[in-house]
Amino acid sequence: MKIIIAGGDGFCGWPTALYFSQKGHEVAIVDNLIRREWDKELGTQSLTPIASMEDRLSVWQAQSGKSIKFYLGDLQDYDFVEHVFQDFEPEAFVHYAEQRSAPYSMIDREHAVFTQVNNVVGNLNVLFAMKKITPDCHLIKLGTMGEYGTPNIDIEEGYIRIEHNGREDVLPYPKQPFSFYHLSKVHDSHNIMFACKAWGIRATDLNQGVVYGLWTDETKLDERLYNRIDFDGVFGTALNRFCIQAAVGHDLTVYGKGGQTRAFLDIRDTLQCVELAALNPADAGEFRVFNQFTEQFSVLELAQRVQAVAKQMGIEANIAHLQNPRVEKEEHYYHAAHTKLLDLGLKPHLLSDELIQGLIETASRYQDRVSRDVIRPSATWR
Amino acid sequence: MKIIIAGGDGFCGWPTALYFSQKGHEVAIVDNLIRREWDKELGTQSLTPIASMEDRLSVWQAQSGKSIKFYLGDLQDYDFVEHVFQDFEPEAFVHYAEQRSAPYSMIDREHAVFTQVNNVVGNLNVLFAMKKITPDCHLIKLGTMGEYGTPNIDIEEGYIRIEHNGREDVLPYPKQPFSFYHLSKVHDSHNIMFACKAWGIRATDLNQGVVYGLWTDETKLDERLYNRIDFDGVFGTALNRFCIQAAVGHDLTVYGKGGQTRAFLDIRDTLQCVELAALNPADAGEFRVFNQFTEQFSVLELAQRVQAVAKQMGIEANIAHLQNPRVEKEEHYYHAAHTKLLDLGLKPHLLSDELIQGLIETASRYQDRVSRDVIRPSATWR
């Protein structure tokens, strides 16, 4: 399959590109490398050293004998997007190329506006180019479980059957996103749903949970193939951040009570899920929604789990309940459906102590790269 | 009350500004006058001659003895927005200042992107300026009934109680917008809902139906106070467009079967509704949603109604069923709640033959201003 991985320099995109390449697909990465610039802006870096895209791709070719094409550019630049579609003629377009941090979107007005314009316009450009050049191409769009918020009823996969005043319909599941970033994904979802209906685009919206883990079969082959992993308060996410905090002797930073329950998955399952979506494309005109996660945990549960594994390793990790910088419920009902990818054959990697131990060991190995100044949350929702 | 009418040069904004001024409120208009540029772009003009903003305001001062302040600028320019809030310190901000035509948003990629960026960024800027400078100010935002689409269940006002798997919650009503324009309003609604929750902003989202009519007590006082009214296939809307078509001997252009049912209201009721919202503000942190319309009609019903009134006036108007340029259901269930504004005291002006006759007469008077080349729909959804 000819498949584009947009955002292929990022945490999910890079291992996805290698995974599809390894499987024998013809892969192209589209990226403007802006994720590296955000590190500079925030005074942080990946825990793991990451090679330049040029080095990444040449090492991959040497290791695997397979080449990955690279298009350097910004999805906000429509001429660039159209060129990519014309030149590569993809059968599937995996769209990770968005600003994906909720705290980054909440830094200030400029970051909120940047996040929404970057994400919404980039996605619109992809839809228009797809309509014009490869109308049969399958858009595999990364959404987020955070689009749903924390309703007091079960979360379904994209749609819900509603009975009301003696009639019924299946309607898009109501959205209550958590941040300007999560809002941008809701905007994207609505735009894509419309493009499917109006133009017959085929699309799968993957409402992904929080991704943890680091290593995949491909990225661990050579240090120059290593994936990035974030420890800072802006891009670092629960679990990965806790493991790094434990390794460097920092408190595990739980925001408020920690009863916030979210959906999680192993990065290896991200690759599996995207592959399952690609191999089983949506129908023409179908806006298909999968909830892409394997387990749900409260933030405090995860901190305690990391604390316990650290203890077995001889590390005393303290859990600190910071004043919550976010506006969110700290105790709430949470139950989200996630059967559609299982039905397609997903074999989950459930969270294991071994994975946590491995992350702590990796973090210990690279602890000199961790700046403690950027670990605590800096952006506030208020 | 100190009240800003953003978009105060437009079809709804101008009469709203005069109405509040007449009632003794301190009014400021914010507008970049871009609506006049879109006329030039599309090769059309208002049926009625419209004076410059300078003339409009000086005639109003001479007629009423009341002055309206005018801020010339674009809501996408945050420094301008912040200046307006600091200088005027509004208690209410009525936000009409968006690109409001569905066909305009569907012309091509550039117009789709323009519409979403213009509307979403302008609205974000208003929210951020309000938070910073006048956190108690009441945002009265014009949404559209088109956010809901045409679900097979009753449409409620913003929220719906859902029972599901033995639990229940009141959630935002699911949205299925019709065009990139309608999508921009859905994006705005989600952004405002979040700002209310995170920052305690008070907001009322007025999901308005299609507005018909032209005259208000204030705009008819002097030709230089006249409101604009559109006949072209891009900005002209059902009913008003049909009346003008009847007057100039053009077919009444019904798209497809004409069974598309929509919500409608008289422009005088727009003013009443905005006034009721302003005098009864939302609570701090409340995202209040009103469905702002008085009656629902199918497009064909309206064409037939205009045809009948025209016949009484001695005009034979033919109804032409054009190939539908839009992707929409032409026969569907439609029943939308609209009690909240009635509960606040709205006294509807229901559609009358007299109003239709008056519009046809006005159109006859200005028929030389109607270019027949721009009446048919030019933008397609496909």
Boltz contact constraints between the chains, C-beta under 6 A:
constraints:
  - contact:
      token1: [A, 109]
      token2: [B, 128]
      max_distance: 6.0
  - contact:
      token1: [A, 113]
      token2: [B, 121]
      max_distance: 6.0
  - contact:
      token1: [A, 113]
      token2: [B, 124]
      max_distance: 6.0
  - contact:
      token1: [A, 117]
      token2: [B, 117]
      max_distance: 6.0
  - contact:
      token1: [A, 121]
      token2: [B, 113]
      max_distance: 6.0
  - contact:
      token1: [A, 124]
      token2: [B, 113]
      max_distance: 6.0
  - contact:
      token1: [A, 128]
      token2: [B, 109]
      max_distance: 6.0
  - contact:
      token1: [A, 151]
      token2: [B, 169]
      max_distance: 6.0
  - contact:
      token1: [A, 151]
      token2: [B, 171]
      max_distance: 6.0
  - contact:
      token1: [A, 152]
      token2: [B, 169]
      max_distance: 6.0
  - contact:
      token1: [A, 153]
      token2: [B, 164]
      max_distance: 6.0
  - contact:
      token1: [A, 153]
      token2: [B, 167]
      max_distance: 6.0
  - contact:
      token1: [A, 153]
      token2: [B, 169]
      max_distance: 6.0
  - contact:
      token1: [A, 154]
      token2: [B, 164]
      max_distance: 6.0
  - contact:
      token1: [A, 154]
      token2: [B, 165]
      max_distance: 6.0
  - contact:
      token1: [A, 162]
      token2: [B, 162]
      max_distance: 6.0
  - contact:
      token1: [A, 164]
      token2: [B, 153]
      max_distance: 6.0
  - contact:
      token1: [A, 164]
      token2: [B, 154]
      max_distance: 6.0
  - contact:
      token1: [A, 165]
      token2: [B, 154]
      max_distance: 6.0
  - contact:
      token1: [A, 167]
      token2: [B, 153]
      max_distance: 6.0
  - contact:
      token1: [A, 169]
      token2: [B, 151]
      max_distance: 6.0
  - contact:
      token1: [A, 169]
      token2: [B, 152]
      max_distance: 6.0
  - contact:
      token1: [A, 169]
      token2: [B, 153]
      max_distance: 6.0
  - contact:
      token1: [A, 171]
      token2: [B, 151]
      max_distance: 6.0
  - contact:
      token1: [A, 171]
      token2: [B, 174]
      max_distance: 6.0
  - contact:
      token1: [A, 172]
      token2: [B, 174]
      max_distance: 6.0
  - contact:
      token1: [A, 174]
      token2: [B, 171]
      max_distance: 6.0
  - contact:
      token1: [A, 174]
      token2: [B, 172]
      max_distance: 6.0
  - contact:
      token1: [A, 174]
      token2: [B, 174]
      max_distance: 6.0
  - contact:
      token1: [A, 183]
      token2: [B, 190]
      max_distance: 6.0
  - contact:
      token1: [A, 183]
      token2: [B, 191]
      max_distance: 6.0
  - contact:
      token1: [A, 183]
      token2: [B, 194]
      max_distance: 6.0
  - contact:
      token1: [A, 186]
      token2: [B, 190]
      max_distance: 6.0
  - contact:
      token1: [A, 187]
      token2: [B, 187]
      max_distance: 6.0
  - contact:
      token1: [A, 190]
      token2: [B, 183]
      max_distance: 6.0
  - contact:
      token1: [A, 190]
      token2: [B, 186]
      max_distance: 6.0
  - contact:
      token1: [A, 191]
      token2: [B, 183]
      max_distance: 6.0
  - contact:
      token1: [A, 194]
      token2: [B, 183]
      max_distance: 6.0
  - contact:
      token1: [A, 198]
      token2: [B, 327]
      max_distance: 6.0
  - contact:
      token1: [A, 198]
      token2: [B, 381]
      max_distance: 6.0
  - contact:
      token1: [A, 327]
      token2: [B, 198]
      max_distance: 6.0
  - contact:
      token1: [A, 381]
      token2: [B, 198]
      max_distance: 6.0
